[in-house]
Amino acid sequence: MSTTITVRQAASLLGISKGTADRWLLRGTFPTPAYKIENSWIIPARPLLVMLGYSTDEVDATIQDTLAAA
């Protein structure tokens, strides 16, 4: 199971505005995979966090903790 984040959360992690993130998504230049489903963007958390320098073990542990708490 994968964990996703919102465009606003992704923008915050990247240090950019939501408007910039929206433009990147629409242009296809967002730095990690993102998928549009109807009117919503789905952004998997793992690729973005790994791109930002988090270790894969750290990311996987955080995602597992998040899913276990849900």
LINHUNOR-V888968 format. One record per residue. N is the residue number from 1. SS is DSSP state (a for helix, b for strand, c for the rest). BURIAL is # if it has 9 or more other C-alpha atoms within 8 Angstrom, else .. D_CENTER is the distance of its C-alpha to the mean C-alpha in whole Angstrom. Layout:
BEGIN
<<N | SS | BURIAL | D_CENTER> <N | SS | BURIAL | D_CENTER>>
END
This chain:
BEGIN
<<1 | c | . | 14> <2 | c | . | 11> <3 | c | # | 9> <4 | b | . | 6> <5 | b | # | 5> <6 | c | # | 7> <7 | a | # | 7> <8 | a | # | 9> <9 | a | . | 7> <10 | a | # | 5> <11 | a | # | 9> <12 | a | # | 10> <13 | a | . | 8> <14 | a | . | 10> <15 | c | . | 13> <16 | c | # | 13> <17 | c | # | 14> <18 | a | # | 13> <19 | a | . | 15> <20 | a | # | 14> <21 | a | # | 11> <22 | a | # | 13> <23 | a | . | 15> <24 | a | # | 13> <25 | a | # | 12> <26 | a | . | 15> <27 | a | . | 17> <28 | c | . | 15> <29 | c | . | 14> <30 | c | # | 10> <31 | c | . | 10> <32 | c | . | 8> <33 | c | . | 8> <34 | c | # | 8> <35 | b | . | 11> <36 | b | . | 13> <37 | b | . | 15> <38 | c | . | 18> <39 | c | . | 17> <40 | b | . | 13> <41 | b | # | 10> <42 | b | # | 8> <43 | b | # | 4> <44 | b | # | 5> <45 | a | # | 4> <46 | a | # | 7> <47 | a | # | 7> <48 | a | # | 5> <49 | a | # | 7> <50 | a | # | 10> <51 | a | . | 10> <52 | c | . | 11> <53 | c | . | 13> <54 | c | # | 13> <55 | c | . | 15> <56 | a | . | 14> <57 | a | . | 17> <58 | a | . | 15> <59 | a | # | 12> <60 | a | # | 14> <61 | a | . | 16> <62 | a | . | 14> <63 | a | # | 12> <64 | a | . | 16> <65 | a | . | 17> <66 | a | . | 15> <67 | a | . | 16> <68 | a | . | 19> <69 | a | . | 19> <70 | c | . | 18>>
END
